[in-house]
Amino acid sequence: MKMLPEQQLKVLVNETFHYRKAVVAVFILVNLVLLPVGLLWPKAYTASTSILVEDKRVIQPLMQGAAVATDASDRARLAREVIYGRKLMNQIMEEGGWLKSNPSLTEQDRIIDKLLKRTAITNIGRDIIKIEYKDDDADRTYKMTQKIAELFISESLGAKAAESQSAYDFINKQTEEYHDKLVKAEEQLKEFRSANLDARPGSDADVSTRLNLLQQRIEQATQDVKEADVRRVSLEKQLSGEAEVANTLSREGQFRSRIAELQSRLETLRLSYHDSYPDIIQLKHQIEDLNQAISEDQQQRAEAKASGRVIVNDSVINNPMYQQLKHDLSQTMVAIAMLNARIAEARRELAEELVRGKRVHGGEAALAELTRDYTVNRDIYQDLLRRRENARVSMNLDKDKQGLTIKIQEPAVFPREPNGLRFIHFVIGGMALGMALPLGLLLAKLHLDPRIRFGAMITDKRKVPLLAVVPHMWSPTETQVVRREVEWLTLAMSVALLAVAAVAVLRFTKVI
């Protein structure tokens, strides 16, 4: 059966008085144990400083695209990489006095591990880094915090300047190398163009245009030759016909006219003489000779016509129409000869242009390769020139500390009091624990002890009628003994409290 709170309190007071010696002993023992623990408890002093890392907001817009801005995504991580490096850790160990005993490398690694555990670096803002250091020596805590901040600022600015200088030197070296390549490419291109005058931009189009023009000239001249040849054939035919007609009209006409004249004389003589008259016989012979001449002339013309020859006599040559046709035929033959010469010259030029075209096409590949190399080197060189100037501006900004500013925002403060559990906490905790521990044990005993301490527990639990409750009666001897025990216990507790108070005063006055 559970007791009521007031019943538990009454029983607890009775039990405490009953076990008064044990309660006082536990109280004194707890204080005596925690007091030296508080005296020997290691002190932990903490000092912190905040560092502002910012870009120049006025310069940054002005130098947009000309200088590289510092990335501020995780400055604490960058600070840890700098501070936790071996270089700064050696300086920190030397500043803290850990290297005076010349520790080995293994011992130095242990010291560095301890320093890493004691140092905390965090971001407390977008551009603010907080460095916190813990140590058991207040003076060393203050100095080490200042030293870590100073080393970080110095190393960061130095590293930034060195990085900018290194970047500028590298880009400058690359620029000079590509400048030499560009000069060499220019010389090769110049020599190639001097040796190959046809290998120039647009030569291919010129060759094509020239070839088309020559081809057109040859085709036009060929067409003109065909037309002139047709005209020549026509003139030859006309000249042949005219000569034939002229020959016919001239010789045969003359013969016939002579025959007609002789025939007229023959008729006149016949009127007066017989056919045996000598003049008549002579005229007949003359007429026969003329007819024979006409027949022979006709036969010659037929043979010449069959063989394609034209028999020209003096009468034909003196014919004006024949002379005009002969002149036109001569001019046509001259024109044909000129056209043939023109065609031959055009074909010669066409052959030369084809050879030139092959030479141009052969040189285009080499020219394209040289031009491509020159263009690539020129573009890279121009880009490197721009990058070198950007690197120069960034380097000058870092040298003048204009691109990135690192300064102490909140300096470290000398730690007056240690952090964590201090001596006063052990004093107060000893008193509280000295009282709470025995009371807790008594409460546990009450819950585990099955004895009946109140009459109501009998009537409620056992269902047995209760006649009366007889309280404990103290005899005079027991009263005196209890009074003396209480006095001794009070004195012991007072002495214990006075001892704790004295030790506390000596501790606070830094005597111990």
C-alpha positions as CSV (number, residue, x, y, z in Angstrom):
1,M,0.0,0.0,0.0
2,K,1.4,3.4,-1.0
3,M,1.7,6.1,1.6
4,L,0.4,9.6,1.2
5,P,2.9,12.4,0.6
6,E,2.5,13.8,4.1
7,Q,2.9,10.3,5.5
8,Q,6.1,9.8,3.4
9,L,7.5,13.1,4.6
10,K,6.8,12.2,8.2
11,V,8.4,8.8,7.8
12,L,11.4,10.3,6.0
13,V,12.0,12.8,8.8
14,N,11.8,9.9,11.3
15,E,14.1,7.8,9.3
16,T,16.6,10.6,8.8
17,F,16.6,11.2,12.6
18,H,16.9,7.5,13.1
19,Y,19.9,7.2,10.7
20,R,21.3,10.6,11.7
21,K,24.9,9.3,12.1
22,A,24.9,7.7,8.6
23,V,23.3,10.9,7.1
24,V,25.9,13.1,8.7
25,A,28.7,10.7,7.7
26,V,27.6,10.6,4.1
27,F,27.3,14.4,4.0
28,I,30.8,14.9,5.4
29,L,32.3,12.1,3.2
30,V,30.8,13.5,0.0
31,N,32.1,17.0,0.8
32,L,35.5,15.7,1.7
33,V,35.7,13.7,-1.6
34,L,34.4,16.5,-3.8
35,L,36.5,19.2,-2.2
36,P,39.9,17.8,-3.3
37,V,38.3,16.8,-6.6
38,G,37.3,20.5,-7.1
39,L,40.8,21.6,-6.1
40,L,42.5,19.2,-8.5
41,W,39.9,19.6,-11.3
42,P,41.8,20.9,-14.4
43,K,40.9,24.4,-15.4
44,A,39.8,25.1,-18.9
45,Y,40.3,28.7,-20.1
46,T,38.8,29.8,-23.4
47,A,39.7,32.8,-25.5
48,S,38.3,33.6,-28.9
49,T,38.8,36.2,-31.6
50,S,36.8,37.0,-34.8
51,I,38.4,37.8,-38.1
52,L,36.7,39.7,-40.9
53,V,37.4,38.5,-44.4
54,E,35.8,40.8,-47.0
55,D,36.2,41.8,-50.6
56,K,36.5,45.5,-51.6
57,R,33.0,46.2,-52.7
58,V,33.9,49.5,-54.3
59,I,36.8,48.0,-56.4
60,Q,35.0,44.8,-57.3
61,P,32.4,46.4,-59.7
62,L,35.2,48.6,-61.2
63,M,37.4,45.6,-61.8
64,Q,34.6,43.3,-63.0
65,G,36.1,40.9,-65.5
66,A,39.7,42.3,-65.0
67,A,40.4,40.7,-61.6
68,V,39.5,37.4,-59.9
69,A,37.3,37.8,-56.9
70,T,37.9,35.8,-53.7
71,D,35.4,33.0,-53.1
72,A,33.6,33.3,-49.8
73,S,31.6,30.1,-49.8
74,D,33.3,28.4,-46.8
75,R,35.9,30.6,-45.2
76,A,36.1,28.5,-42.1
77,R,37.2,25.5,-44.1
78,L,39.9,27.5,-45.8
79,A,41.0,28.9,-42.5
80,R,41.3,25.3,-41.0
81,E,43.3,24.2,-44.0
82,V,45.7,27.2,-43.4
83,I,45.9,27.0,-39.6
84,Y,46.0,23.2,-39.3
85,G,48.9,23.0,-41.7
86,R,52.3,21.8,-40.5
87,K,54.0,25.2,-41.1
88,L,51.7,27.2,-38.9
89,M,51.5,24.4,-36.3
90,N,55.3,24.5,-35.9
91,Q,55.2,28.2,-35.3
92,I,52.3,27.8,-32.8
93,M,54.2,25.0,-30.9
94,E,57.2,27.3,-30.8
95,E,55.2,30.2,-29.5
96,G,53.5,28.0,-26.9
97,G,56.8,26.7,-25.6
98,W,56.2,23.0,-26.5
99,L,59.4,22.9,-28.5
100,K,61.7,23.9,-25.7
101,S,62.3,20.3,-24.6
102,N,63.1,19.3,-28.2
103,P,60.4,16.7,-28.6
104,S,60.6,14.0,-31.2
105,L,58.5,13.9,-34.3
106,T,56.1,11.5,-32.7
107,E,55.7,13.7,-29.6
108,Q,55.2,16.7,-31.9
109,D,52.4,14.9,-33.7
110,R,50.8,14.2,-30.3
111,I,51.1,17.9,-29.4
112,I,49.6,18.9,-32.7
113,D,46.7,16.5,-32.2
114,K,46.0,18.2,-28.8
115,L,46.2,21.6,-30.3
116,L,43.8,20.6,-33.0
117,K,41.3,19.4,-30.4
118,R,41.7,22.6,-28.4
119,T,41.2,24.9,-31.5
120,A,37.8,25.4,-33.0
121,I,37.3,27.5,-36.2
122,T,33.7,28.3,-37.3
123,N,31.8,30.7,-39.5
124,I,29.7,33.1,-37.5
125,G,28.7,35.2,-40.4
126,R,29.1,35.4,-44.2
127,D,32.5,37.0,-43.9
128,I,33.4,36.5,-40.2
129,I,35.5,33.6,-38.9
130,K,35.7,32.8,-35.2
131,I,38.8,31.2,-33.8
132,E,38.5,29.7,-30.3
133,Y,41.3,28.2,-28.3
134,K,41.1,26.3,-24.9
135,D,44.0,25.7,-22.5
136,D,44.6,25.2,-18.8
137,D,46.8,28.3,-18.6
138,A,44.9,31.6,-19.0
139,D,48.0,33.5,-20.1
140,R,48.9,31.0,-22.7
141,T,45.3,30.7,-23.9
142,Y,45.3,34.5,-24.5
143,K,48.7,34.5,-26.3
144,M,47.9,31.5,-28.4
145,T,44.6,32.9,-29.6
146,Q,46.3,36.1,-30.6
147,K,49.1,34.3,-32.3
148,I,46.9,31.9,-34.2
149,A,44.9,34.9,-35.6
150,E,48.1,36.8,-36.5
151,L,49.6,33.8,-38.3
152,F,46.4,33.1,-40.2
153,I,46.1,36.7,-41.4
154,S,49.8,36.9,-42.4
155,E,49.7,33.5,-44.1
156,S,46.5,34.1,-45.9
157,L,47.6,37.5,-47.3
158,G,51.0,36.1,-48.2
159,A,49.5,33.0,-49.8
160,K,47.0,35.2,-51.8
161,A,49.8,37.5,-53.0
162,A,52.1,34.5,-53.8
163,E,49.3,32.8,-55.7
164,S,48.6,35.9,-57.7
165,Q,52.3,36.3,-58.4
166,S,52.6,32.7,-59.4
167,A,49.6,32.9,-61.7
168,Y,51.0,36.1,-63.3
169,D,54.4,34.5,-63.8
170,F,52.9,31.4,-65.4
171,I,50.6,33.3,-67.7
172,N,53.5,35.7,-68.6
173,K,55.7,32.7,-69.5
174,Q,52.9,31.2,-71.7
175,T,52.4,34.5,-73.4
176,E,56.1,34.8,-74.3
177,E,56.1,31.2,-75.6
178,Y,53.1,31.9,-77.8
179,H,54.6,35.2,-78.9
180,D,57.6,33.2,-80.3
181,K,55.2,30.7,-81.9
182,L,53.2,33.6,-83.5
183,V,56.4,35.3,-84.9
184,K,57.5,31.9,-86.3
185,A,54.1,31.3,-87.9
186,E,54.2,34.8,-89.4
187,E,57.6,34.2,-90.9
188,Q,56.6,30.8,-92.4
189,L,53.4,32.4,-93.9
190,K,55.4,35.3,-95.3
191,E,58.0,33.0,-96.9
192,F,55.4,30.7,-98.3
193,R,53.5,33.6,-99.9
194,S,56.7,35.0,-101.3
195,A,57.6,31.6,-102.9
196,N,54.1,31.0,-104.1
197,L,52.6,34.3,-105.4
198,D,49.5,32.5,-106.7
199,A,48.8,31.0,-103.3
200,R,46.8,33.9,-102.0
201,P,43.2,34.3,-100.9
202,G,40.9,34.4,-103.9
203,S,43.4,32.8,-106.3
204,D,41.0,29.8,-106.7
205,A,38.2,32.1,-107.7
206,D,40.5,34.0,-110.1
207,V,41.6,30.8,-111.7
208,S,38.1,29.6,-112.1
209,T,37.1,33.0,-113.6
210,R,40.0,32.9,-116.0
211,L,39.3,29.3,-117.1
212,N,35.7,30.2,-117.8
213,L,36.7,33.2,-119.8
214,L,39.2,31.3,-121.9
215,Q,36.7,28.5,-122.4
216,Q,34.2,31.1,-123.6
217,R,36.7,32.6,-125.9
218,I,37.6,29.3,-127.4
219,E,33.9,28.4,-127.9
220,Q,33.2,31.8,-129.4
221,A,36.2,31.6,-131.7
222,T,35.3,28.1,-132.7
223,Q,31.8,29.3,-133.6
224,D,33.3,32.2,-135.6
225,V,35.6,29.8,-137.5
226,K,32.6,27.6,-138.4
227,E,30.7,30.6,-139.7
228,A,33.8,31.9,-141.6
229,D,34.3,28.5,-143.1
230,V,30.7,28.4,-144.3
231,R,31.2,31.9,-145.8
232,R,34.5,30.7,-147.4
233,V,32.8,27.7,-149.0
234,S,30.0,29.9,-150.2
235,L,32.5,32.4,-151.7
236,E,34.4,29.7,-153.4
237,K,31.3,28.3,-154.9
238,Q,30.3,31.8,-156.1
239,L,33.7,32.5,-157.4
240,S,33.8,29.2,-159.3
241,G,30.4,29.8,-160.8
242,E,31.3,33.4,-161.7
243,A,34.5,32.3,-163.4
244,E,32.6,29.6,-165.3
245,V,30.0,32.0,-166.4
246,A,32.6,34.6,-167.4
247,N,34.6,32.1,-169.2
248,T,31.5,30.9,-171.0
249,L,30.5,34.4,-171.8
250,S,33.9,35.5,-172.9
251,R,35.5,32.7,-175.1
252,E,32.5,30.9,-176.4
253,G,30.8,34.2,-177.1
254,Q,33.8,35.4,-178.9
255,F,34.0,32.2,-180.9
256,R,30.3,32.3,-181.8
257,S,30.5,36.0,-182.7
258,R,33.5,35.2,-185.0
259,I,31.6,32.2,-186.5
260,A,28.6,34.5,-187.1
261,E,30.8,37.0,-188.8
262,L,32.5,34.3,-190.9
263,Q,29.1,32.8,-191.8
264,S,27.9,36.2,-193.0
265,R,30.9,36.6,-195.2
266,L,30.5,33.0,-196.5
267,E,26.9,33.7,-197.5
268,T,27.9,36.9,-199.3
269,L,30.7,35.1,-201.3
270,R,28.3,32.3,-202.2
271,L,26.1,34.8,-203.9
272,S,29.0,35.5,-206.3
273,Y,31.2,32.3,-206.2
274,H,30.9,28.6,-206.0
275,D,31.8,26.5,-203.0
276,S,35.1,25.7,-204.7
277,Y,36.1,29.2,-204.5
278,P,39.3,29.4,-202.3
279,D,37.9,32.2,-200.1
280,I,34.7,30.1,-199.5
281,I,36.8,27.1,-198.7
282,Q,39.0,29.1,-196.3
283,L,36.0,30.6,-194.5
284,K,34.5,27.1,-194.1
285,H,37.8,25.9,-192.6
286,Q,37.8,28.9,-190.2
287,I,34.3,28.2,-189.2
288,E,35.1,24.5,-188.5
289,D,38.2,25.5,-186.5
290,L,36.0,27.9,-184.4
291,N,33.4,25.2,-183.8
292,Q,36.3,22.8,-182.9
293,A,37.6,25.4,-180.4
294,I,34.1,25.8,-178.9
295,S,33.9,22.0,-178.5
296,E,37.3,21.8,-176.9
297,D,36.6,24.7,-174.6
298,Q,33.3,23.1,-173.5
299,Q,35.2,19.8,-173.0
300,Q,37.8,21.5,-170.8
301,R,35.2,23.2,-168.7
302,A,33.4,19.9,-168.2
303,E,36.6,18.2,-167.1
304,A,37.6,21.1,-164.8
305,K,34.1,21.1,-163.3
306,A,34.3,17.4,-162.8
307,S,37.7,17.8,-161.1
308,G,36.7,20.9,-159.2
309,R,39.1,23.2,-161.0
310,V,38.2,26.5,-162.4
311,I,39.8,27.7,-165.5
312,V,40.4,31.3,-165.3
313,N,41.5,33.4,-168.2
314,D,42.4,37.0,-168.5
315,S,38.8,38.0,-169.2
316,V,37.6,36.4,-166.0
317,I,40.3,38.1,-164.0
318,N,39.4,41.4,-165.3
319,N,35.7,40.8,-164.3
320,P,34.7,43.2,-161.4
321,M,32.3,40.7,-159.8
322,Y,35.1,38.1,-159.9
323,Q,37.5,40.5,-158.3
324,Q,35.0,41.4,-155.5
325,L,34.4,37.7,-154.7
326,K,38.1,37.1,-154.8
327,H,38.6,39.9,-152.3
328,D,35.9,38.7,-150.0
329,L,37.3,35.2,-150.1
330,S,40.8,36.5,-149.2
331,Q,39.4,38.4,-146.3
332,T,37.5,35.3,-145.1
333,M,40.6,33.2,-145.3
334,V,42.5,35.8,-143.3
335,A,39.7,35.9,-140.7
336,I,39.8,32.1,-140.5
337,A,43.5,32.1,-140.0
338,M,43.3,34.7,-137.3
339,L,40.5,32.8,-135.5
340,N,42.5,29.6,-135.7
341,A,45.5,31.5,-134.2
342,R,43.3,33.0,-131.6
343,I,41.9,29.5,-130.7
344,A,45.4,28.1,-130.5
345,E,46.6,31.0,-128.2
346,A,43.5,30.6,-126.0
347,R,44.1,26.9,-125.7
348,R,47.7,27.5,-124.8
349,E,46.6,30.0,-122.1
350,L,44.0,27.5,-121.0
351,A,46.7,24.8,-120.6
352,E,48.9,27.3,-118.6
353,E,45.9,28.3,-116.5
354,L,45.2,24.6,-115.8
355,V,48.7,24.2,-114.6
356,R,48.4,27.3,-112.5
357,G,45.2,26.0,-111.1
358,K,46.8,22.7,-110.1
359,R,49.7,24.7,-108.5
360,V,47.1,27.0,-106.7
361,H,45.2,24.0,-105.4
362,G,48.4,22.3,-104.3
363,G,49.5,25.4,-102.4
364,E,46.1,26.0,-100.9
365,A,46.5,23.0,-98.5
366,A,49.8,24.3,-97.2
367,L,48.6,27.9,-97.1
368,A,45.4,26.8,-95.2
369,E,47.5,24.8,-92.7
370,L,49.9,27.8,-92.2
371,T,47.0,30.2,-91.9
372,R,45.2,27.9,-89.4
373,D,48.4,27.6,-87.3
374,Y,48.8,31.4,-87.4
375,T,45.2,32.1,-86.5
376,V,45.2,29.6,-83.6
377,N,48.4,31.1,-82.2
378,R,47.2,34.6,-82.7
379,D,43.9,33.9,-80.9
380,I,45.6,32.1,-78.0
381,Y,48.2,34.9,-77.8
382,Q,45.6,37.6,-77.7
383,D,43.7,35.7,-75.0
384,L,46.9,35.2,-73.0
385,L,47.6,39.0,-73.3
386,R,44.2,39.7,-71.9
387,R,44.6,37.2,-69.1
388,R,48.1,38.4,-68.3
389,E,46.8,42.0,-67.8
390,N,44.0,40.6,-65.6
391,A,46.5,38.6,-63.6
392,R,48.7,41.8,-63.3
393,V,45.7,43.8,-62.0
394,S,44.9,41.0,-59.5
395,M,48.5,40.8,-58.4
396,N,48.6,44.6,-57.8
397,L,45.4,44.5,-55.9
398,D,46.7,41.7,-53.7
399,K,50.0,43.6,-53.2
400,D,48.1,46.8,-52.2
401,K,45.6,44.7,-50.1
402,Q,42.7,46.0,-52.1
403,G,41.3,42.8,-53.5
404,L,40.9,40.9,-50.2
405,T,40.9,42.4,-46.6
406,I,41.5,40.2,-43.6
407,K,41.5,42.0,-40.2
408,I,40.6,41.2,-36.6
409,Q,37.0,42.2,-36.0
410,E,37.0,41.3,-32.3
411,P,40.4,40.9,-30.6
412,A,41.0,38.1,-28.0
413,V,40.1,39.0,-24.4
414,F,42.2,37.7,-21.5
415,P,40.2,34.9,-19.8
416,R,39.5,35.9,-16.2
417,E,37.6,32.8,-15.2
418,P,37.9,29.2,-16.4
419,N,35.1,27.6,-18.3
420,G,33.2,24.5,-17.4
421,L,33.2,23.2,-13.8
422,R,34.9,25.4,-11.3
423,F,35.7,25.0,-7.6
424,I,32.5,26.7,-6.5
425,H,30.5,24.2,-8.5
426,F,32.2,21.4,-6.6
427,V,31.5,23.1,-3.2
428,I,27.9,23.7,-4.0
429,G,27.6,20.3,-5.6
430,G,29.2,18.6,-2.6
431,M,26.6,20.2,-0.2
432,A,23.7,19.4,-2.4
433,L,24.9,15.9,-3.1
434,G,25.7,15.3,0.6
435,M,22.1,16.1,1.4
436,A,20.4,14.5,-1.6
437,L,22.3,11.2,-1.5
438,P,21.3,10.0,2.0
439,L,17.7,11.3,1.5
440,G,17.5,9.4,-1.8
441,L,18.8,6.2,-0.1
442,L,16.2,6.6,2.7
443,L,13.4,7.0,0.1
444,A,14.5,3.9,-1.7
445,K,14.6,2.1,1.6
446,L,11.0,3.2,2.4
447,H,9.8,1.8,-0.9
448,L,11.5,-1.5,-0.4
449,D,10.9,-1.9,3.4
450,P,7.6,-3.8,3.9
451,R,7.2,-2.9,7.6
452,I,4.0,-1.2,8.7
453,R,4.5,2.3,10.1
454,F,1.0,3.7,10.4
455,G,-2.2,2.2,12.0
456,A,-4.2,3.1,8.9
457,M,-2.1,0.6,6.9
458,I,-3.4,-2.2,9.1
459,T,-7.1,-1.4,8.8
460,D,-6.9,-0.7,5.1
461,K,-4.7,-3.6,4.1
462,R,-5.3,-6.4,6.7
463,K,-9.0,-5.5,7.4
464,V,-8.3,-6.0,11.1
465,P,-9.9,-3.7,13.7
466,L,-7.3,-1.4,15.3
467,L,-7.9,-0.7,19.0
468,A,-5.1,1.8,19.7
469,V,-1.6,3.1,18.6
470,V,1.1,3.3,21.3
471,P,3.8,5.9,20.3
472,H,7.5,5.4,21.2
473,M,8.3,6.7,24.7
474,W,11.8,8.1,25.2
475,S,13.4,7.4,28.6
476,P,15.5,10.2,30.3
477,T,18.7,8.2,29.5
478,E,17.9,7.8,25.9
479,T,17.0,11.5,25.7
480,Q,20.4,12.5,27.0
481,V,22.2,10.1,24.7
482,V,20.3,11.4,21.7
483,R,20.9,15.0,22.8
484,R,24.6,14.4,23.0
485,E,24.7,12.6,19.6
486,V,22.9,15.5,18.0
487,E,25.3,18.0,19.5
488,W,28.3,16.0,18.3
489,L,26.8,15.6,14.9
490,T,26.0,19.3,14.7
491,L,29.6,20.1,15.7
492,A,30.9,17.7,13.1
493,M,28.8,19.2,10.3
494,S,29.8,22.7,11.4
495,V,33.5,21.8,11.4
496,A,33.0,20.2,7.9
497,L,31.2,23.3,6.7
498,L,33.8,25.6,8.2
499,A,36.6,23.6,6.6
500,V,34.9,23.8,3.2
501,A,34.3,27.5,3.6
502,A,38.0,28.0,4.6
503,V,39.2,26.1,1.6
504,A,36.9,28.0,-0.6
505,V,38.1,31.4,0.7
506,L,41.8,30.3,0.3
507,R,40.9,29.1,-3.3
508,F,39.2,32.3,-4.2
509,T,42.0,34.4,-2.8
510,K,44.3,32.3,-4.9
511,V,46.3,31.2,-1.8
512,I,45.9,27.6,-3.0
